[in-house]
């Protein structure tokens, strides 16, 4: 036993008795839902031992440990052996947790390389990118290194800095309950509150030093920041931002209170809180494969906190997948990892793909998930869509495992091996076959003509081609399941052609509608004030340049050149392009700027001097505010409720092509990486096709 354990039972909970939230709107709740689809033994035991805990899955520690121990002891294929393990097993799974014994830790360090094993967490908080107030932050890298603007920077005045240091010194800290968790501080990795107690200026000469950072929006005469907190991007999508150098032992409520004093973090959502505690873990990005095995032995797998995940739920989830993959490897199959659209797959992607030089343990959070294809501003709706996609993709992953292996999570033979939902499509197909063959039939006797007839019948009932394609995929999976469990090698669903989904054409406005829209916008601007004039300028710029919503909302004054009638647009992936600005848009912008200057003067120090488009108080408009403003104008059209801001971009491209513009030129103006993306607009105008036909065909 380790110094932390008190009994000889398996799954003894040493720290908290909570597995955190069960609600699907919570990242831990989503991970549990995925684990239940993988038949988690741990969650079954937790359900049996559950005690009142609100939305959290809190358990009676004793009952929980007894339930897991009894489940393992009763399994006919598991033998429990007591004793210290000092050698790495192969085949096998190493899941020894944060208190790995010295002997085994030495073996791991020797096998994986000494630099691959760490013994203390020094974790800085991570916040959600969409919860930051970017108007109070500026982008810059120290001395312009890297991309020049790789970091978000929160500037402090001297007064705010002093208040922040005082809050750090007086904040309530976590006090370790176990001797093994009493961490000696390393001078190169001190908690931020420890640095604050060592002197007023320690932080501003350490992680908060302002030197080498230039705010591109700073005006002549503005003071240089007294101190700066830097936020480093943690993921490719820019959803997670790490507070650089802010490892801490402050309690969670104190972290929220103190760190929200940082400019731009007043409403920050914390995806991970900071900590420093005893925790042996492997530098997985450097030492392990994508399925968390040793690089020189795919059958030596690692799981749990040892791999760099944080928490009971995360550790148990990696254990399930390690068991599945070891069974697959022993059966001669390749290991599988869920897609990063699932919480489990996203954890695996982080643990394998993070920067080895900065790798730190991670818990489940929505910032890890692959972003949605289309941006959703409403946070509740966004999480709802992320959860829906994650569970659908996990269902598909489970169906693949069951179809290929025919077993679930080391359960004894005879247990159900496919969830009920996996049989809905086969039942539909079986009902069709009963009608199609008119009597007795068997799965082995089905041919591809029956599959094609089934697909045709579904489409006759009005089922979309995309839904029919999913149904065919499910039928193919079911036949693989029959092959694995009954030796049925034939799969007629493979021979059937997958229905090609209809391509949704972009919604655009015709020229008559554009004339009506601009006439209404100009009428409102003439009769109204600042807001109406601004909305007209935004409308003109959208249609004149074809830029995206986020691109327009992020425009700065320095990006616009009204002398040369052009604008610099920052598109996806930080790519920049120069786009001409039309005469009408230039006139509308000059008219708007005259009124904006008056608003900025009235707002005094609170105005955003860099932003092109601002609100009545001088603050930069958010993309959502821009969207609502344009939507108000679009509603003036008869079909305005069906239109959206992006319809202006579609109209820009369509009208250019109608007038004979070169397709590649339109591609450059839109900022499309692929010509194929731009080609969709060639399908939207029948008039242009007719014109080309009459000009080119000799018998037209």
C-alpha positions in Angstrom: 0.0 0.0 0.0 1.0 3.6 -0.5 1.2 6.2 2.2 -2.2 7.5 1.1 -4.2 4.3 1.2 -5.8 2.9 4.3 -7.4 -0.4 3.2 -6.5 -3.3 0.8 -9.6 -2.7 -1.4 -9.3 -1.9 -5.1 -10.4 1.6 -6.2 -10.0 3.2 -2.8 -10.8 6.9 -3.2 -8.0 8.9 -1.4 -9.0 12.5 -2.0 -12.5 13.6 -3.0 -15.5 11.3 -2.9 -17.0 13.0 -6.0 -16.7 12.0 -9.6 -18.0 15.5 -10.4 -21.0 16.5 -12.5 -23.3 14.1 -14.3 -25.0 16.8 -16.3 -24.3 16.7 -20.1 -23.8 20.5 -20.1 -20.6 19.8 -18.0 -17.5 18.3 -19.6 -17.2 15.6 -16.9 -20.9 14.7 -17.4 -20.2 14.2 -21.1 -17.2 12.0 -20.4 -19.3 9.9 -18.1 -22.0 9.5 -20.8 -19.2 8.3 -23.2 -17.9 5.9 -20.5 -21.4 4.4 -20.0 -21.5 3.7 -23.7 -18.2 1.8 -23.1 -19.8 -0.2 -20.2 -17.7 1.4 -17.5 -17.4 -0.9 -14.4 -16.3 2.0 -12.3 -19.5 4.0 -13.0 -21.7 1.0 -12.4 -20.1 0.7 -8.9 -20.4 4.5 -8.4 -24.1 4.3 -9.2 -24.5 1.6 -6.6 -22.6 3.6 -4.0 -24.1 7.0 -4.8 -25.0 9.5 -2.0 -26.8 12.8 -2.3 -24.5 15.3 -4.0 -26.7 17.5 -6.2 -25.6 17.3 -9.8 -22.4 15.6 -8.8 -21.9 11.8 -8.7 -20.8 11.6 -5.0 -20.3 8.1 -3.5 -19.9 6.4 -0.2 -16.1 5.5 -0.4 -16.4 2.2 1.4 -19.4 1.0 -0.5 -17.8 2.1 -3.8 -14.5 0.3 -3.1 -16.3 -2.8 -2.0 -18.4 -2.9 -5.2 -15.4 -2.6 -7.5 -13.4 -5.2 -5.5 -16.3 -7.6 -5.5 -16.9 -7.1 -9.3 -13.2 -7.9 -10.0 -13.0 -10.8 -7.6 -16.1 -12.5 -9.1 -14.9 -12.2 -12.7 -13.9 -15.6 -14.0 -11.1 -14.3 -16.1 -9.4 -12.1 -13.5 -7.0 -13.2 -10.8 -5.9 -10.7 -8.2 -2.3 -10.9 -7.1 -1.0 -8.9 -4.2 2.6 -7.5 -4.1 4.8 -4.7 -5.4 5.4 -4.6 -9.1 8.9 -3.5 -9.9 9.1 -4.5 -13.6 7.1 -3.3 -16.6 4.7 -6.0 -17.9 4.3 -6.7 -21.6 1.7 -7.4 -22.6 0.1 -5.3 -19.9 -1.3 -2.0 -18.7 0.5 0.3 -16.2 -1.9 2.5 -14.3 -0.2 3.1 -11.0 -1.4 6.6 -10.5 0.2 9.6 -8.7 2.0 7.6 -6.0 3.9 5.1 -8.2 6.5 3.3 -6.1 10.1 4.4 -6.4 11.2 1.1 -7.9 8.6 1.1 -10.6 9.1 4.8 -11.3 12.8 4.1 -11.8 11.9 1.4 -14.3 9.6 3.7 -16.2 12.1 6.5 -16.3 14.8 4.1 -17.5 12.5 2.6 -20.2 11.0 5.9 -21.5 13.9 8.2 -20.9 14.6 10.0 -17.6 13.2 13.3 -18.9 9.8 11.7 -19.7 8.8 11.4 -16.0 7.8 14.3 -13.7 7.1 14.1 -10.0 5.2 17.3 -9.3 2.5 19.2 -11.1 3.2 22.8 -11.6 0.0 23.8 -13.3 -1.1 27.2 -14.4 -4.8 28.0 -14.9 -6.4 27.8 -18.4 -9.3 30.0 -19.4 -11.8 29.8 -22.3 -11.0 32.2 -25.2 -14.6 33.2 -25.8 -14.9 34.3 -22.2 -12.2 37.0 -22.5 -12.7 40.7 -23.1 -10.4 41.1 -26.0 -10.9 44.9 -26.0 -8.8 45.1 -22.9 -6.0 42.8 -24.3 -3.5 43.2 -27.0 -1.7 40.6 -29.1 2.1 40.6 -29.1 5.1 38.3 -28.6 8.0 39.5 -26.5 10.4 41.3 -28.8 8.3 40.3 -31.8 9.5 36.6 -31.7 7.6 33.8 -33.3 4.6 35.1 -35.3 5.0 38.5 -33.6 1.5 38.3 -32.0 1.4 34.8 -30.5 0.3 35.9 -27.0 -2.6 37.8 -25.5 -1.3 40.4 -23.1 -3.2 42.0 -20.2 -1.6 45.3 -19.3 -1.6 46.6 -15.7 -1.4 50.1 -14.3 0.8 50.6 -11.2 -2.3 51.0 -9.0 -4.0 47.8 -10.3 -0.7 45.9 -10.0 -0.3 46.8 -6.3 -3.9 45.7 -5.7 -3.3 42.4 -7.5 -0.1 41.6 -5.5 -2.0 42.3 -2.3 -4.8 39.9 -3.3 -2.2 37.2 -4.1 -0.5 37.6 -0.7 -3.7 37.4 1.2 -5.5 34.8 -0.8 -6.4 31.5 1.0 -4.1 28.7 -0.1 -4.6 24.9 -0.3 -3.0 23.1 2.7 -1.9 19.5 2.0 -3.5 16.8 4.1 -0.9 14.2 3.5 2.9 14.2 4.2 3.5 12.9 0.7 1.8 15.9 -0.9 3.9 18.5 0.9 5.8 19.9 -2.0 9.2 21.5 -1.7 9.2 24.6 -3.9 11.7 24.7 -6.8 13.1 28.2 -7.4 12.5 27.9 -11.1 8.9 27.1 -10.6 7.5 29.0 -7.7 3.8 29.5 -7.0 2.7 33.0 -8.1 1.5 33.8 -4.6 5.0 32.8 -3.2 6.6 35.2 -5.6 4.2 38.0 -4.5 5.2 37.5 -0.8 8.9 37.8 -1.6 8.6 41.5 -2.7 6.5 44.0 -4.5 8.5 43.9 -7.7 9.3 40.2 -7.9 6.4 39.4 -10.2 7.0 42.4 -12.6 10.6 41.3 -13.0 9.4 37.7 -13.4 6.3 36.3 -15.2 4.6 39.8 -15.3 7.6 41.7 -16.8 6.4 44.2 -19.4 9.7 44.6 -21.3 9.7 43.6 -25.0 6.0 43.9 -25.4 4.5 46.7 -27.6 0.8 47.3 -27.8 0.1 48.1 -31.5 -2.9 50.2 -30.5 -1.0 52.4 -28.0 -1.1 56.1 -29.0 1.7 58.6 -28.6 1.7 59.8 -25.0 0.1 56.6 -23.6 2.0 55.1 -20.6 3.8 51.8 -21.1 2.1 49.0 -19.0 3.6 48.8 -15.5 3.2 45.0 -15.7 1.7 42.4 -18.1 0.1 39.0 -17.7 0.6 36.9 -20.8 -1.8 34.2 -22.0 -0.5 31.5 -24.3 -2.7 29.6 -26.8 -3.1 25.9 -25.7 -4.9 24.6 -28.8 -5.0 25.1 -32.5 -8.5 26.5 -32.5 -7.6 29.2 -29.9 -10.3 28.0 -27.5 -8.0 27.6 -24.5 -5.5 30.1 -23.1 -2.9 29.4 -20.4 -1.9 32.1 -17.8 1.9 31.9 -18.4 3.9 31.4 -15.2 0.8 31.4 -12.9 1.2 28.0 -11.2 -0.6 28.4 -7.9 -1.8 26.7 -4.6 -4.6 29.2 -4.1 -8.0 27.5 -3.4 -10.3 27.4 -6.4 -12.7 30.2 -5.2 -9.6 32.4 -4.5 -8.2 31.7 -8.0 -11.5 32.8 -9.5 -11.6 36.0 -7.3 -7.9 37.0 -7.7 -7.3 36.1 -11.4 -10.5 37.8 -12.5 -8.8 41.0 -11.4 -6.5 40.7 -14.5 -7.7 43.1 -17.2 -9.8 41.2 -19.8 -10.5 38.3 -17.4 -13.3 39.8 -15.4 -15.8 37.2 -16.8 -13.2 34.4 -17.5 -14.4 30.8 -17.6 -11.8 28.6 -16.0 -11.3 25.3 -18.0 -8.5 24.2 -15.6 -7.4 25.6 -12.3 -3.8 25.9 -11.2 -2.1 23.6 -8.7 1.2 22.3 -7.4 1.1 18.9 -5.9 2.8 15.5 -5.8 1.9 13.6 -9.0 4.2 11.3 -10.9 3.3 11.4 -14.6 4.8 10.6 -17.9 5.6 13.2 -20.5 3.2 11.4 -22.8 3.8 13.6 -26.0 7.5 12.8 -25.8 7.4 9.2 -24.7 4.1 7.5 -25.7 2.3 6.6 -28.9 -1.2 7.9 -29.9 -2.8 5.0 -28.0 -0.5 5.6 -25.0 1.9 2.7 -25.3 5.6 2.6 -25.1 7.0 3.6 -28.5 9.2 0.4 -28.7 6.4 -1.9 -27.5 2.8 -1.3 -28.5 1.6 -3.9 -26.0 3.0 -2.1 -23.0 0.2 0.4 -22.4 -0.2 3.2 -19.8 -3.4 4.6 -18.4 -4.8 6.8 -15.6 -3.1 9.8 -14.0 0.3 8.4 -14.9 -0.4 9.4 -18.5 -1.1 13.1 -17.7 -4.8 13.2 -17.2 -6.3 14.7 -14.1 -9.2 13.3 -12.0 -11.0 10.0 -11.2 -13.3 10.1 -14.2 -10.5 10.9 -16.7 -8.3 8.2 -15.3 -11.0 5.6 -15.4 -11.9 6.5 -19.0 -8.3 6.0 -20.2 -8.3 2.6 -18.4 -11.3 1.5 -20.4 -9.6 2.3 -23.7 -6.3 0.8 -22.6 -8.1 -2.5 -21.8 -10.0 -2.4 -25.2 -6.8 -1.7 -27.1 -4.7 -4.4 -25.3 -7.4 -6.9 -26.1 -7.4 -5.8 -29.8 -3.6 -6.0 -30.0 -3.6 -9.5 -28.5 -6.2 -10.5 -31.1 -4.1 -9.1 -33.9 -6.1 -6.0 -34.5 -4.9 -2.4 -34.6 -5.5 -0.2 -31.6 -8.3 2.4 -31.9 -8.8 5.9 -30.4 -12.1 7.8 -30.5 -12.2 10.9 -32.7 -11.4 14.3 -31.0 -15.0 15.3 -31.3 -15.6 13.0 -28.3 -14.3 14.0 -24.8 -12.3 10.8 -24.5 -10.8 11.2 -27.9 -10.0 14.8 -27.2 -8.2 13.9 -24.0 -6.1 11.4 -25.9 -5.3 13.9 -28.6 -4.1 16.4 -26.0 -2.0 13.9 -24.1 -0.4 12.7 -27.2 -0.2 15.9 -29.2 0.7 18.6 -26.7 4.0 20.4 -26.7 6.5 18.1 -24.9 8.4 21.1 -23.6 5.3 22.6 -21.8 3.3 19.4 -21.1 1.2 19.5 -18.0 -1.7 17.2 -16.8 -5.2 18.1 -18.1 -8.7 17.4 -17.0 -11.8 17.1 -19.2 -13.1 20.4 -20.6 -15.0 21.6 -23.6 -12.0 23.5 -24.8 -10.3 20.2 -25.8 -13.0 19.2 -28.3 -12.7 19.8 -32.0 -14.5 23.0 -32.8 -17.9 23.0 -34.5 -17.8 23.5 -38.3 -19.8 26.7 -37.9 -19.3 29.2 -35.2 -22.1 29.3 -32.5 -22.1 32.4 -30.3 -24.7 31.1 -27.8 -22.7 29.2 -25.2 -25.6 26.9 -24.1 -26.5 26.1 -27.7 -22.8 25.5 -28.6 -22.4 23.0 -25.7 -25.6 21.3 -26.7 -24.3 20.8 -30.3 -20.9 19.7 -29.0 -22.5 17.1 -26.7 -24.9 15.9 -29.5 -22.0 15.4 -31.9 -19.7 13.7 -29.2 -22.3 11.1 -28.2 -23.2 10.4 -31.9 -19.5 9.9 -32.7 -19.0 7.8 -29.5 -22.0 5.6 -30.5 -20.3 5.0 -33.9 -17.0 4.2 -32.2 -18.7 1.7 -29.9 -20.5 0.1 -32.8 -17.2 -0.2 -34.6 -15.5 -1.9 -31.6 -18.4 -4.3 -31.1 -18.6 -5.1 -34.8 -14.9 -5.9 -35.0 -14.4 -7.6 -31.7 -17.8 -8.8 -30.6 -17.1 -8.2 -26.9 -17.4 -5.3 -24.5 -14.9 -4.1 -21.9 -13.7 -7.5 -20.6 -17.2 -8.6 -19.6 -18.0 -12.4 -19.5 -19.4 -14.0 -22.6 -23.2 -13.8 -22.9 -23.5 -10.1 -22.0 -25.1 -7.9 -24.6 -22.4 -6.7 -27.0 -24.2 -4.1 -29.0 -26.3 -1.2 -27.7 -30.0 -1.2 -28.7 -29.6 1.8 -30.9 -27.2 -0.2 -33.1 -30.1 -2.6 -34.1 -32.6 0.1 -35.2 -31.3 0.1 -38.8 -31.0 -3.7 -39.1 -34.6 -4.0 -37.8 -35.7 -1.6 -40.5 -33.8 -3.5 -43.2 -35.1 -6.9 -41.9 -38.7 -5.6 -42.2 -38.0 -4.5 -45.8 -36.4 -7.9 -46.6 -39.5 -9.7 -45.3 -41.6 -7.7 -47.9 -38.9 -7.8 -50.6 -38.4 -11.6 -50.6 -42.0 -12.4 -49.7 -41.3 -15.1 -47.1 -38.3 -16.9 -45.6 -35.0 -15.2 -46.0 -31.6 -15.1 -44.2 -28.9 -12.6 -43.7 -26.5 -14.7 -45.7 -28.9 -14.7 -48.7 -29.3 -11.0 -49.0 -27.9 -9.4 -52.2 -27.0 -5.9 -53.1 -30.2 -5.4 -55.1 -32.2 -5.8 -51.9 -30.0 -3.1 -50.3 -30.5 -0.8 -53.2 -34.3 -1.4 -53.0 -34.2 -0.6 -49.3 -32.4 2.7 -50.0 -34.8 3.6 -52.7 -37.8 2.9 -50.4 -36.4 5.2 -47.8 -35.9 8.0 -50.3 -39.4 7.5 -51.6 -40.7 8.1 -48.0 -38.9 11.4 -48.1 -35.7 10.5 -46.2 -32.8 12.8 -47.1 -29.8 11.3 -48.9 -27.6 12.2 -46.0 -29.8 10.1 -43.6 -29.9 7.3 -46.1 -26.1 7.3 -46.3 -25.9 7.0 -42.5 -28.4 4.1 -42.5 -26.2 2.3 -45.1 -23.1 2.9 -43.0 -24.9 1.4 -40.0 -26.0 -1.7 -42.0 -22.4 -2.2 -43.2 -21.3 -2.1 -39.5 -24.0 -4.6 -38.5 -22.7 -7.0 -41.2 -19.2 -6.7 -39.8 -20.7 -7.6 -36.4 -22.3 -10.7 -37.9 -19.0 -11.6 -39.4 -17.2 -11.3 -36.0 -19.9 -13.2 -34.1 -21.3 -15.7 -36.6 -18.6 -15.9 -39.2 -20.9 -14.4 -41.9 -18.2 -13.1 -44.3 -20.6 -11.7 -47.0 -21.5 -8.0 -46.7 -23.9 -6.9 -49.5 -24.0 -3.4 -48.0 -20.5 -2.9 -49.2 -21.5 -3.3 -52.8 -24.2 -0.7 -52.6 -23.3 2.8 -53.6 -23.5 5.4 -50.9 -26.1 8.1 -51.7 -24.4 11.4 -52.5 -25.9 14.1 -50.2 -27.4 17.1 -51.9 -25.1 20.1 -51.8 -26.7 23.1 -50.2 -26.2 26.1 -52.5 -25.4 29.5 -50.8 -28.4 31.8 -50.2 -27.8 35.1 -52.0 -29.8 38.3 -52.8 -30.5 39.3 -56.4 -29.6 42.7 -57.6 -33.2 44.0 -57.1 -33.1 42.9 -53.5 -29.7 44.6 -52.9 -31.1 47.9 -54.3 -34.1 47.6 -51.9 -31.8 46.8 -49.0 -29.4 49.8 -49.6 -32.4 52.2 -50.2 -33.8 51.2 -46.8 -30.4 51.5 -45.1 -29.8 54.9 -46.6 -33.3 56.1 -45.6 -32.6 55.0 -42.0 -29.2 56.7 -42.0 -30.7 60.0 -43.2 -33.5 59.9 -40.7 -31.5 58.4 -37.8 -28.2 59.1 -36.0 -24.9 57.4 -35.2 -26.2 53.8 -35.1 -28.0 53.9 -38.4 -25.0 55.6 -40.1 -22.7 52.9 -38.7 -25.0 50.1 -39.9 -25.1 51.6 -43.4 -21.3 51.7 -43.4 -21.1 48.0 -42.3 -23.6 46.9 -44.9 -21.7 48.7 -47.7 -18.4 47.2 -46.5 -19.8 43.7 -46.3 -21.2 43.9 -49.9 -18.2 45.8 -51.3 -15.5 43.4 -50.0 -17.3 40.1 -49.3 -15.5 39.7 -45.9 -16.7 37.4 -43.2 -18.5 38.5 -40.0 -15.5 38.0 -37.7 -13.2 39.7 -40.2 -15.3 42.9 -40.2 -15.8 42.9 -36.5 -12.0 42.6 -36.0 -11.0 45.5 -38.3 -8.7 48.2 -36.9 -8.3 51.7 -38.3 -4.8 50.9 -39.5 -6.3 48.2 -41.8 -8.4 50.7 -43.8 -6.8 52.9 -46.4 -9.5 55.1 -47.8 -7.0 57.1 -49.9 -6.1 54.0 -51.9 -9.6 52.5 -51.5 -8.5 49.2 -50.0 -8.6 47.2 -46.8 -6.3 44.6 -45.2 -8.4 41.7 -44.1 -7.2 39.1 -41.5 -8.9 35.8 -42.4 -8.9 32.3 -41.1 -5.5 31.0 -39.9 -4.3 34.6 -39.6 -3.9 34.9 -43.3 -4.0 38.4 -44.7 -5.4 39.6 -48.0 -5.8 43.1 -49.6 -9.4 43.8 -50.9 -10.5 46.8 -52.9 -13.2 49.0 -51.3 -15.9 50.4 -53.6 -16.8 54.1 -53.9 -20.2 53.8 -52.2 -18.5 52.0 -49.2 -15.8 54.6 -49.0 -18.4 57.4 -48.8 -20.4 55.6 -46.2 -17.3 55.0 -44.1 -16.2 58.6 -44.2 -19.7 59.7 -43.2 -19.6 57.2 -40.3 -16.1 58.2 -39.2 -17.2 61.8 -38.7 -19.9 60.7 -36.2 -17.7 58.0 -34.6 -15.1 60.6 -33.7 -17.7 62.5 -31.7 -18.7 59.3 -29.9 -15.1 58.6 -29.1 -14.5 62.1 -27.7 -17.6 61.7 -25.5 -16.5 58.3 -24.2 -13.1 59.7 -23.3 -10.8 57.0 -21.8 -13.2 54.1 -22.3 -13.3 54.2 -26.1 -11.5 51.7 -28.2 -9.3 53.9 -30.4 -8.3 51.0 -32.7 -11.6 49.5 -33.7 -13.3 50.6 -36.9 -16.8 49.8 -35.7 -17.9 50.7 -32.2 -21.0 51.0 -30.2 -22.6 54.1 -28.6 -20.0 53.9 -25.7 -17.0 53.7 -28.0 -16.3 50.0 -27.4 -15.6 47.6 -30.3 -18.7 45.8 -31.6 -18.7 42.1 -31.0 -19.4 39.8 -34.0 -22.8 39.1 -32.4 -23.6 42.9 -32.3 -22.7 43.2 -35.9 -24.8 40.3 -36.8 -27.9 41.7 -35.0 -27.4 45.1 -36.7 -27.3 43.7 -40.2 -30.2 41.3 -39.4 -32.3 44.4 -38.5 -31.7 45.7 -42.0 -32.3 42.4 -43.7 -35.7 42.1 -42.1 -36.9 45.0 -44.3 -36.9 42.6 -47.3 -39.8 40.2 -47.9 -37.7 37.1 -47.2 -35.5 38.8 -44.7 -36.1 36.2 -42.0 -34.4 33.6 -44.2 -31.3 35.7 -44.8 -28.2 36.1 -42.7 -25.0 38.2 -42.7 -23.2 35.6 -44.7 -25.8 36.1 -47.5 -24.0 39.3 -48.3 -20.8 37.5 -48.9 -22.6 35.0 -51.1 -24.2 37.9 -53.0 -20.8 39.6 -53.5 -19.3 36.5 -55.1 -22.4 35.6 -57.2 -22.7 39.1 -58.6 -19.0 39.3 -59.5 -19.2 36.0 -61.4 -22.5 37.1 -63.1 -20.6 40.1 -64.5 -17.9 37.8 -65.9 -15.2 38.1 -63.1 -12.4 35.5 -63.2 -13.0 32.6 -60.8 -9.5 32.8 -59.4 -9.8 36.5 -58.8 -13.0 35.9 -56.8 -11.2 33.2 -54.9 -8.5 35.7 -53.8 -11.0 38.3 -52.8 -12.9 35.8 -50.7 -9.8 34.4 -49.1 -10.6 30.8 -50.0 -7.7 28.3 -49.8 -9.3 26.1 -52.4 -10.8 27.0 -55.7 -13.4 24.2 -55.2 -14.9 26.3 -52.4 -15.4 29.2 -54.7 -16.8 27.1 -57.5 -20.0 26.6 -55.6 -21.0 30.1 -56.6 -21.0 29.1 -60.3 -24.0 27.0 -59.6 -26.1 29.8 -58.1 -26.9 31.9 -61.2 -28.9 30.5 -64.1 -28.8 33.9 -65.8 -25.0 33.7 -66.0 -25.1 30.2 -67.5 -27.6 31.3 -70.1 -25.5 34.3 -71.0 -22.4 32.1 -71.4 -24.4 29.6 -73.5 -25.8 32.2 -75.9 -22.4 33.8 -76.3 -20.4 30.6 -76.9 -22.7 28.1 -78.6 -22.9 28.4 -82.4 -26.5 27.3 -82.7 -27.8 29.2 -79.6 
